[in-house]
């Protein structure tokens, strides 16, 4: 597979422009809802990604790229932004993107290479020189608790003993000129490392990098298991080390080509109110703010004319589906294959807001009955870290393309017997799943379901068989003849 990794966010923006995936917006746009409403409409149509050049009350020269990995209006290559982000050919179909990305956990890690200087050091601001409110930070959804400075950048933290460096995407709300409110979920890697710093009673240094290689943003959404260093895994994916530079006020290392780097420490005592925020399930729970640790800022470095990415989460599809959903499906596909289950493909339909996982079965490899197989698949999925995020698994024959929502809905409606649904109680879940009640959110446990839509194995006698009544059931020669002469 022709890998062509894009080694900076700037290069990604340039390549998107080449493929007509960007529209520059030169008129003044308000950061208060207007910018995000434009981004939301870009997802919904879909349209090219809006690149805002002139944002009200913001430092001139600072730009914003909305919908960085939204779906493309390009009918032939709807997943072009995902493919480019992963360094894969633009015509790679969705299931093949998942297939390629499913091999990520098996790469040979290549540690980052520390360099003396990088583009992110073109401008340096320390302490009082910093005013985050002058950045083009959007007020995103109606009902949000504040302006969100991070929706698609990466947070870098390191365990106190230096053994584990974590790169992840986690939302961060603006609090003041030099303070931010960061969501730290105890079960996530960021939460585990924060706990280690609390145990030794020291503030945790962090670096927030806005605008990193598209591949780094993709890996930051990948549920890798164990205490692995994303910076080494992405090097393995690229086949060469990624370049990093030292921070100004801590010894953390950040991608050298980052557009903006915000450095500081996370308070152990000071809590500030964060949220609510429109979530990937598609809802803003107004009135649901909660106390989170205060992120104090000590330095900010940035490229000349930096470009900030903004993802506007909510009703699908946005980066939650195209980045995280594809990564979850890839991670689960890797696990199911390793466990020897006869699966063909895994996919999280974009429209399902990461609440459905579709698994197709290679019937030629099937050794057990349908019900047992569906149970084994569900069991294996829910036992994984990636599977903890997904509450519903739909198991289908491989005549269905799991990335084609029309086929998935048709198969679910016509092949699933309601009495063949299997319920599994007390399963681990991310507290952001749409329908959880307060108790389930607190305990991070819920009921999950497996929808067995497998057709009966060899149930029909030779003279009574089922044929799909559709265009694709006609002889191939006839189909090709009709397609060729369609215009006539």
C-alpha positions in Angstrom: 0.0 0.0 0.0 1.5 3.4 -1.0 2.1 5.2 2.2 2.6 8.9 2.0 2.4 10.3 5.5 1.9 14.1 5.7 4.4 15.3 8.2 2.7 18.5 9.4 -0.7 20.0 9.8 0.4 22.8 7.4 1.2 20.2 4.7 -2.2 18.6 5.4 -4.0 21.9 4.8 -2.0 22.4 1.5 -2.9 18.9 0.2 -6.5 19.4 1.1 -6.5 22.6 -0.9 -5.0 20.7 -3.9 -7.9 18.3 -3.7 -10.5 21.1 -3.4 -11.3 20.0 0.1 -11.0 23.6 1.5 -12.9 26.8 1.1 -11.1 30.0 2.4 -13.4 32.4 4.2 -12.0 35.9 4.1 -14.9 37.9 5.5 -14.9 38.5 9.3 -16.6 35.7 11.1 -17.7 35.8 14.8 -16.2 33.2 17.1 -19.5 33.3 19.0 -21.5 30.5 17.4 -21.2 31.8 13.8 -17.9 30.0 13.1 -19.2 26.7 14.5 -22.6 26.9 12.8 -20.7 27.2 9.5 -18.6 24.2 10.4 -21.8 22.2 11.3 -23.4 23.0 8.0 -20.1 21.9 6.3 -20.5 18.5 7.9 -24.2 18.2 7.1 -24.0 19.0 3.4 -21.1 17.8 3.3 -19.0 20.6 1.9 -15.2 21.4 1.7 -13.7 22.3 5.1 -14.0 26.0 5.9 -10.7 27.8 6.5 -11.4 30.9 8.5 -8.9 33.7 7.8 -10.5 36.6 9.7 -12.0 35.9 13.1 -13.6 38.7 15.1 -11.5 40.0 18.1 -8.6 37.6 17.4 -5.0 38.2 16.8 -4.6 38.9 13.0 -2.8 36.0 11.2 -4.4 33.3 13.4 -6.6 31.0 11.3 -9.0 28.2 12.0 -9.6 25.0 10.0 -13.1 23.6 10.7 -14.2 20.0 10.0 -10.5 18.8 9.5 -11.6 15.2 9.0 -15.2 15.7 7.9 -16.7 13.7 5.1 -16.0 15.0 1.6 -18.5 16.3 -1.0 -16.3 14.2 -3.4 -18.8 11.5 -4.4 -16.1 9.2 -5.6 -13.9 9.6 -2.5 -16.1 10.5 0.5 -13.4 9.4 3.0 -10.6 11.4 1.3 -9.7 13.3 4.5 -9.4 10.1 6.5 -7.3 8.5 3.8 -4.9 11.5 3.6 -4.7 11.7 7.4 -3.5 8.1 7.5 -1.2 8.5 4.5 -3.2 6.1 2.4 -4.4 6.4 -1.3 -7.4 8.7 -1.6 -9.5 6.0 -3.3 -9.2 3.6 -0.3 -12.8 2.5 0.5 -14.0 2.7 4.1 -13.7 -1.0 5.0 -10.1 -1.0 3.7 -9.2 2.1 5.7 -10.3 0.1 8.8 -8.4 -2.9 7.6 -5.2 -0.9 7.1 -5.6 1.0 10.4 -6.3 -2.3 12.2 -2.6 -3.2 11.8 -1.5 -0.2 13.8 -1.0 -2.0 17.1 1.4 -4.5 15.4 3.9 -2.0 14.0 7.5 -1.9 15.3 7.7 1.2 17.5 10.2 3.9 16.4 10.9 6.5 19.1 10.6 10.2 18.2 13.8 12.0 17.2 14.6 15.0 19.4 15.7 18.0 17.3 17.1 21.4 18.5 14.5 23.6 16.8 11.2 23.4 15.0 8.5 25.5 13.3 6.5 25.6 16.5 9.2 27.8 18.0 8.9 30.6 15.5 7.1 32.7 18.2 7.6 32.4 21.9 5.4 33.9 24.7 6.0 33.4 28.4 3.7 34.1 31.4 2.2 37.6 31.3 2.8 37.9 27.5 0.2 35.2 27.0 -3.5 36.0 26.4 -5.4 32.9 25.3 -8.6 35.0 24.9 -6.9 36.6 21.8 -6.8 33.3 20.1 -9.7 32.5 17.7 -11.4 30.2 20.3 -15.0 29.3 19.3 -18.1 29.3 21.4 -19.3 26.1 19.8 -22.8 24.9 20.7 -25.9 26.6 22.0 -25.9 25.6 25.7 -22.2 25.1 26.1 -20.5 26.2 29.3 -17.8 28.2 27.7 -15.5 28.6 24.7 -13.5 25.4 23.8 -9.9 25.9 22.9 -9.3 22.3 22.2 -11.5 19.9 20.2 -8.9 18.4 17.8 -5.5 19.1 19.3 -3.5 16.6 21.4 -2.7 16.7 25.1 0.8 15.4 25.9 1.4 14.2 29.5 4.1 11.9 30.9 4.1 9.5 33.9 6.3 10.9 36.8 8.9 8.1 36.3 9.1 9.0 32.6 8.2 5.5 31.5 4.9 6.4 29.7 4.2 9.3 27.5 0.5 9.7 26.4 -0.8 11.6 23.4 -4.6 11.9 23.5 -7.5 14.1 22.3 -9.4 15.5 25.2 -11.6 18.6 25.3 -10.3 21.7 27.0 -12.4 24.8 27.8 -11.0 28.3 28.0 -11.1 29.8 31.5 -9.1 33.0 31.4 -6.0 34.6 29.7 -3.7 32.0 31.2 -6.1 29.3 32.6 -8.0 26.4 31.0 -10.4 23.7 32.3 -9.5 20.2 31.1 -11.7 17.1 31.3 -9.8 14.3 33.0 -11.7 11.0 32.9 -10.3 8.6 35.6 -10.6 5.5 33.3 -8.8 7.1 30.4 -5.0 7.2 30.1 -4.9 10.9 30.9 -6.7 10.2 34.2 -4.4 7.4 35.1 -1.3 9.6 34.6 -2.9 12.5 36.5 -3.5 10.1 39.4 0.2 9.1 39.5 1.1 12.8 39.8 -1.4 13.3 42.6 0.0 10.4 44.5 3.5 12.1 44.7 1.8 15.5 45.3 3.3 17.3 42.3 1.5 19.3 39.6 1.4 17.4 36.3 3.1 19.2 33.4 1.2 19.1 30.1 1.5 20.4 26.6 -1.5 21.1 24.4 -0.6 21.0 20.7 -3.1 22.5 18.4 -2.5 21.6 14.7 -0.4 18.4 14.5 0.3 15.9 11.7 -3.0 14.5 10.7 -1.7 11.0 11.5 -0.9 12.1 15.1 -4.4 13.3 15.5 -5.7 10.0 14.2 -3.6 7.9 16.5 -4.5 10.1 19.5 -8.1 8.8 18.9 -7.0 5.2 18.8 -7.8 3.0 21.8 -4.4 1.3 22.1 -4.1 -1.1 25.0 -1.5 -0.9 27.7 0.8 2.0 28.6 2.1 2.5 25.0 3.7 5.7 23.7 1.7 7.0 20.7 4.8 9.0 19.5 6.6 5.7 19.0 3.7 3.9 17.4 3.1 6.6 14.9 6.8 6.5 14.0 6.3 2.7 13.4 3.3 3.5 11.2 5.3 6.1 9.2 8.4 3.8 9.1 10.5 6.7 10.4 10.8 8.8 13.6 8.7 11.8 14.1 10.6 14.9 15.1 10.0 16.5 18.5 11.3 19.5 20.3 11.6 20.3 24.0 9.0 22.5 25.7 10.1 26.0 27.1 9.0 25.4 30.7 9.0 21.6 31.2 10.9 18.7 29.8 8.0 17.4 27.8 8.6 16.9 24.0 6.1 18.1 21.4 5.8 17.5 17.6 8.2 20.0 16.0 5.8 21.1 13.3 2.9 21.8 15.7 1.0 25.0 14.8 0.4 26.2 18.5 1.8 24.7 21.7 0.4 25.7 25.1 2.4 24.6 28.1 1.8 24.5 31.8 0.8 22.4 34.8 -2.4 20.9 36.0 -3.4 22.0 39.5 -3.9 19.3 42.2 -6.3 21.5 44.3 -7.9 24.2 42.2 -11.0 23.0 40.5 -13.0 25.1 38.0 -16.4 24.5 36.4 -16.4 22.8 33.0 -19.2 22.1 30.6 -21.7 21.3 29.4 -20.6 20.6 25.9 -22.4 19.2 22.9 -21.2 15.6 22.9 -20.6 13.1 20.1 -23.9 11.3 20.9 -25.6 14.4 19.6 -26.8 16.2 22.7 -25.9 19.1 24.9 -27.0 18.4 28.5 -27.7 22.0 29.6 -27.0 22.5 33.3 -24.6 19.6 33.5 -21.4 21.4 34.4 -18.9 19.7 36.8 -15.7 20.7 38.6 -12.4 19.8 36.8 -8.7 20.5 37.5 -7.4 23.9 36.5 -4.8 23.9 33.8 -2.4 26.8 34.4 -0.4 28.2 31.4 3.3 29.1 31.6 4.2 29.3 27.9 2.8 29.5 24.4 4.8 29.0 21.2 3.5 29.0 17.7 4.3 29.0 14.0 3.9 32.2 12.0 0.2 32.6 10.9 -0.8 29.4 12.9 -3.9 27.4 11.9 -6.0 25.9 14.7 -8.2 22.9 14.0 -11.8 22.9 15.3 -14.1 19.9 15.5 -17.7 20.6 16.2 -19.0 17.4 17.9 -22.7 16.5 17.8 -25.1 14.7 15.5 -23.1 12.6 13.1 -21.0 12.7 11.2 -18.0 14.6 12.4 -14.5 13.6 13.7 -15.9 11.4 16.4 -17.1 9.1 13.7 -14.3 9.6 11.1 -11.4 9.5 13.5 -12.5 7.8 16.7 -15.1 5.5 15.1 -12.8 4.2 12.5 -10.0 3.7 15.1 -12.4 1.8 17.4 -13.5 -0.5 14.5 -9.9 -1.1 13.5 -8.8 -1.9 17.1 -11.7 -4.4 17.5 -11.0 -5.9 14.1 -7.4 -6.5 15.2 -8.5 -8.3 18.4 -11.2 -10.4 16.8 -8.7 -11.6 14.1 -6.1 -12.5 16.7 -8.7 -14.5 18.6 -9.3 -16.5 15.5 -13.0 -15.5 15.0 -14.2 -15.9 11.4 -14.8 -12.2 10.7 -14.5 -10.3 7.5 -14.9 -6.7 8.4 -15.8 -4.3 11.3 -17.3 -0.9 10.8 -18.9 1.8 12.9 -21.7 3.3 10.8 -21.1 7.1 10.8 -24.8 7.7 11.3 -24.8 5.7 14.6 -22.8 8.2 16.6 -20.4 5.4 17.7 -23.2 3.5 19.3 -23.3 0.6 16.8 -20.5 -1.7 15.7 -21.2 -3.8 12.6 -19.3 -7.1 12.3 -19.5 -9.2 9.1 -18.8 -12.9 9.2 -16.8 -15.0 6.7 -19.3 -17.9 6.6 -16.7 -20.2 4.9 -14.7 -20.2 8.1 -17.6 -20.6 10.5 -17.2 -23.6 12.9 -20.1 -23.1 15.3 -23.8 -22.3 15.1 -25.1 -18.7 14.5 -26.2 -18.0 18.1 -22.9 -19.3 19.6 -20.9 -17.3 17.1 -22.8 -14.1 17.7 -22.3 -14.5 21.4 -18.6 -15.2 21.0 -18.2 -12.0 18.9 -20.1 -9.9 21.3 -18.2 -11.3 24.3 -14.9 -10.6 22.6 -15.9 -7.1 21.5 -17.1 -6.0 25.0 -14.0 -7.4 26.7 -11.7 -4.9 24.8 -10.9 -1.3 25.7 -12.3 -0.2 22.3 -15.5 -2.3 22.8 -16.2 -0.6 26.1 -17.2 2.5 24.1 -19.8 0.7 21.9 -23.1 -0.5 23.4 -24.6 -2.4 20.4 -23.0 -5.0 18.1 -24.8 -6.0 14.9 -23.5 -9.3 13.4 -24.2 -9.8 9.7 -23.4 -12.0 6.7 -20.6 -10.7 4.5 -22.9 -10.0 1.5 -23.5 -6.8 3.4 -21.0 -3.9 3.1 -20.9 -2.6 6.7 -20.0 0.9 5.6 -23.2 1.1 3.5 -25.9 2.2 5.9 -28.7 1.3 3.5 -27.6 -2.3 3.4 -27.1 -2.4 7.2 -30.6 -1.1 7.9 -32.1 -3.4 5.4 -30.3 -6.5 6.9 -31.1 -5.4 10.5 -34.8 -5.0 9.6 -35.2 -8.2 7.6 -32.8 -10.7 9.1 -32.9 -10.0 12.9 -35.5 -11.9 14.9 -36.3 -9.9 18.1 -35.9 -13.1 20.2 -32.4 -13.6 18.9 -31.1 -10.4 20.5 -28.7 -11.1 23.3 -28.5 -8.8 26.3 -25.3 -8.6 28.4 -25.6 -6.7 31.7 -23.1 -4.8 33.8 -20.8 -4.0 30.9 -18.1 -1.3 31.1 -19.1 1.8 29.2 -17.8 5.4 28.5 -20.1 7.7 30.5 -20.8 9.8 27.4 -23.1 7.2 25.7 -26.3 8.9 24.9 -29.0 7.2 26.9 -27.3 6.4 30.2 -29.0 7.4 33.4 -27.2 9.1 36.3 -26.4 5.8 38.1 -24.9 4.2 34.9 -22.8 7.3 34.3 -21.4 7.3 37.8 -20.6 3.5 37.8 -19.6 3.5 34.1 -21.6 0.3 33.7 -24.6 -0.5 31.4 -26.5 -3.2 29.6 -25.3 -4.0 26.1 -26.8 -5.9 23.2 -25.8 -8.2 20.3 -28.1 -8.3 17.3 -27.7 -11.6 15.6 -28.7 -11.0 11.9 -26.9 -14.1 10.5 -29.0 -16.0 7.9 -29.7 -19.6 8.7 -26.8 -21.9 7.6 -27.7 -24.3 4.8 -31.4 -24.3 5.8 -32.9 -24.2 2.4 -33.1 -27.3 0.1 -31.6 -27.0 -3.4 -35.0 -26.2 -5.0 -35.9 -23.5 -2.4 -33.2 -20.8 -2.1 -33.3 -17.1 -1.3 -31.8 -14.7 -3.8 -31.5 -11.0 -3.0 -33.9 -9.0 -5.3 -31.7 -6.1 -6.3 -29.6 -4.7 -9.1 -26.5 -6.6 -7.9 -28.3 -10.0 -8.3 -28.4 -9.7 -12.1 -25.6 -11.4 -14.1 -22.4 -9.3 -14.1 -22.2 -9.1 -17.9 -25.7 -7.7 -18.1 -25.0 -5.2 -15.3 -21.9 -3.9 -17.0 -23.8 -3.6 -20.3 -26.5 -1.5 -18.7 -24.0 0.7 -16.8 -22.0 1.3 -20.0 -25.1 2.3 -21.9 -26.8 4.2 -19.1 -26.4 7.7 -20.6 -28.1 6.5 -23.8 
